Amino acid sequence: MKKVLGILLAVVYGAGLVGCGSVKNLRVDYGTSEIYSQEDMEAAIKVILKEFDSWDGCEMHFITYGGDDLCNEDNIEWLNDLKKDHDKGDEFTQCIEFTSNFHSPKDGGEGWNADTEYTSWQWWLARSEDGKWKLMTWGYG
């Protein structure tokens, strides 16, 4: 059932995003979580895909939830440290991490190696209690 929902989510995101970064064949793995609902995860993925949409010529293939063990006090503290210079809002109390695989444009550009599959690309988001997810950092850890 989760795979079917993941495919449906990918179709919805693919239809809704008409920009530069392609997600038309995106597969989503929500894993299992005792912390976050699928709705929480979908809200976070939507923030990620909004950023990815600006990546001209890239195509995301797969995104997966990193697991509850990464949603710990050390990572929340780290993300609050990242936020200090940019965001004066409430302190973060929750974090979530996803990894994705995507392919860069055939001609590279914008700092990408040409025609390369990037795997295990991390996306870190955080929020205050019942707040909206904020994408704090992405890349290789």
Residue, then its C-alpha position, 0 to 999 in steps of 0.5 A: m500500500k505504501k508503494v502505491l501511495g508513493i507512486l501516486l504522490a510522485v505523479v501528483y508532484g510531477a504534475g504539479l511541478v512544471g519547472c526545471g528539476s524533473v520528478k516525473n519518475l520519482r519513487v518515494d520510500y516513507g519507511t516506518s516512523e513512530i515520530y512522523s506521519q506520512e502527511d508530515m513526510e509529504a509536507a517535508i518532501k514538498v519543500i524539498l521538491k520546491e528547491f529541486d525544481s530550481w535545479d535546471g536539467c536535473e532529474m530526481h529518481f528516488i527519495t527515502y526517509g532517513g529514519d527516526d534515529l536521525c531525529n535526535e537532540d544532537n541533530i536538532e541542536w545542529l540545525n538550530d545552530l544553522k538557523k541562528d544567522h538566517d532565521k529569528g523564529d522559534e527554536f526548532t524542536q523537530c528534524i527530519e532527513f531524507t536521502s535522494n538519488f538524482h541525475s545531473p544534466k548531460d552538459g553539467g553546469e551549475g556546479w554539477n558533474a556532467d551526466t552523473e548519478y548523485t546517490s545518497w544526497q541528504w536533505w535536512l529539514a527542521r520545524s518548531e512544534d506544529g510549524k512548517w518544515k524549513l529546508m536547512t541544508w542539503g548535499y553530501g554529509 
